[in-house]
Every structure is written in C-alpha cells, then in structure tokens.
Amino acid sequence: MRVLVAEDHERLARAVAVGLRRYGMTVDVALHGDDALARLGANRYDVVILDRDLPGTHGDDICRRLAAGGSESRVLMLTAASSVKDRVEGLGLGADDYLPKPFDFTEMVARVQALGRRPGAPQAAALTYGDVSLDPEKRVATRSGRALALSPKEFAVLECLLAAGGKPVSAEELLERVWDQLTDPFTTTVKATVNRLRAKLGDPPVIRTIREVGYRVGGS
C-alpha cells in the first residue's frame, strides 16, 4: 500500500511515516499543500492522510480536486478541530474518513488499512503462481505450503509481480510502487531485493529477468 502523508507539522509527519513503514506501507511525506499536489500528480497513492490546514494549497482545496478528478485515492482528513460540524464539512468535501487531532496512532493505522482495502469492494483475492501463493489481506506468502519469511519490501515486490500475471514489470515501476521518495532513483536496491526474494523462493526459479525490460513470474 502506498500512502501520502500531507501534514505541515514536520515532527508529526515524520513520526507517522516511520510508524506506517513498520506496517509494510510505502510512505511519502509532503509538508506543504503545493508539494502534496505535485506528488499526487506524479504518483499513485492508495491512501492520502491529509491535514486540513496545510500552507499553500489548503487541504480543503486538495480534497475537492481529488474528488472532482475522480481520484481513486482514499482520503483520511486530519484536523485540530473536533466538532461534529467540522467532521461533516470534511466529509462533504469528499474525504472518505476523518480523524481529529490528537489521535491514537493505532487507530490511525486501523483506519488507513480499512481505507486501503476499499470498503464495499471485494477483498483482494490470493495471488498464485504454481506452488507459490500470496494472501494480500493476511500478509502471508507460501511455497508448497511452507511460509516464506519475507521482509515488507520482498513481500511487496512479489505481490506486484504476481498481480501482473506473467507480464513484465519494470524496475522503475517496482521502485515507484514499493519504495518511497527517499529512495535514490539510480539505486540498485530493486535488483538486490529481487535477488534476495529469489533466494527465499528457492528452486525451481519463479522470477525471470527480462533483459532491458524488467522482471516477471514464469516463462523461460
């Protein structure tokens, strides 16, 4: 799951980002409304944690633009105001959920996870290839019934490749979907992660390298 934290209180924004990454999420941070809009224009986010009182482009305006543009990103709006009127206004702008400050971090995680599952839609089905199976909801991957001890990044890479159904996925796309803006775009971290994942999956090989294209499951 990829999340954008748009919050001008830097210490809070960084703390939320660190906490969500511990749950295996890919997190970008924007401390200014204009920066948040730029990131939303460049990346796909499953959930946007949006402070209502951002400097620059106001959080309300960002929420309106997302709703008007038919964005698939779910919005969890944050604000220091906690009255019913404020909550109703926030939801009326197009937010999917509303959380007043101060908040309990475990509650935020639960709300983000619920929004990421897109309530009302069918739950994500297990992904399989041969004897490899991955359950996105339970966060469990197995091969021949044996649980695989995957890191959050390895799990996310395997999920992306299995979801592609045998089509090649470029290193650039994996970098966009699995890592955040702090990652050097010229890094070899994708290759290193794929190599570790291959080792944990074992033989026969599951992931193939397509020269100058990317990676895929299956094929020869």
ABEGO torsion letter per residue (X at the ends): XBBBBBBABAAAAAAAAAAAAAAGBBBBBBABAAAAAAAAAABBBABBBBBABBBEBBAAAAAAAAAAAGBABBBBBBBABABAAAAAAAAAAGBABBBBOBBBAAAAAAAAAAAAAGBGBBBBBBBBBEABBBBAAAGBBBBGGBBBBBBAAAAAAAAAAAAAGGBBBBAAAAAAAABBAABBAABAAAAAAAAAAAAAAEOBBABBBBBGAEBBBEEX
